[in-house]
């Protein structure tokens, strides 16, 4: 791997790129650099390359855009010292004062809570960065099109159907499929979405429409964020597959392996071509609704805590330096001050009983068995 520190306005890769990941850049740089980012994508993507670009979106971002400078002014004004004196304290105070009688108040409270949650470690690089602006999706798509780029969808499959929109009512928007920018802008208006992580390819890239079994088989599958309902009289094929998936627990298992297990349970009633095609369609729709997680890489989470738990070398480094550890899904896991010592002790040399003794002596208030089970369930322990 080659790392280069360079000025985006002048940097140019030496060869076409299959992947361009531009995260946390576009909305936080000046106009000329924004243009340069899109120019690079148009110039450097390979024939089948993908550009992943994150940016803040309107109209959802509009309240955040107006709240940030006001909170900054209040935090710096001695006359407003009663609100707390810091950005986080002022945001908390405004959230409390907003009440709950109007839709605006509810929206403002949500914005203020998010500011408090991000805290001083994140805010200077996000909402309160020197530059932090937003753009309508339609405008962004137009800019991308001027560089020979085509919108594919959102990086997270579930984000193609934003939270807060009833999937059953989307049929009324189906005719807008012929005008993707207008459809996406309408979804942003309905959902209040404030941020996108969008995928783009070249306009001349070979595109295969629809979802095929071959595409689904490239993924690993695990449980999603929501629990899908089990309708009465559910298709036996789908019901069997869901049971196979449930038996895999929190692991993310290759789709092909899950289909093999499903076929074994169905025995002679399994029809390879038809059933694999039906499952591929159901998997795609379930993932789109947030009921399944699709990943390029799989991982296995043991069903129970091992006798001598250990962290990965990376998490061991994080624990030893009092930094958040990361789980199998690359999500940060924070912990109270001092607990890093207990985490760092999980190096595979101590039994669970020995670790429990350390917990009792150092952190008597900690429910150690439950905490250990939580870490194991997130794939932090091996």
Secondary structure by P-SEA (a helix, b strand, c coil): ccccccccccccccccccccccccccccccaaaaaaaaaaaacccccbbbbbbbbbbcccaaaaaaaaaaaaaaaaccccccccccaaaaaaaaaaacccccaaaaaaaaaaaaaaaaccccccccccccccccccaaaaaaaaaaabbbbccccccccccccccccccccccccccccaaaaaaaaaaaccccccccccccccccccccccaaaaaabbbccccbbbbbcccccaaaaaaaaaaaaaccccccaaaaaaaaaaaacccccaaaaaaaaaaaaaaaaaaccbbbbcbbbbbbcccccbbbbcaaaaaaaaacccccccccbbbbbcccaaaaaaaccccccaaaaaaaaaacccccaaaaaaaaaaaacccc
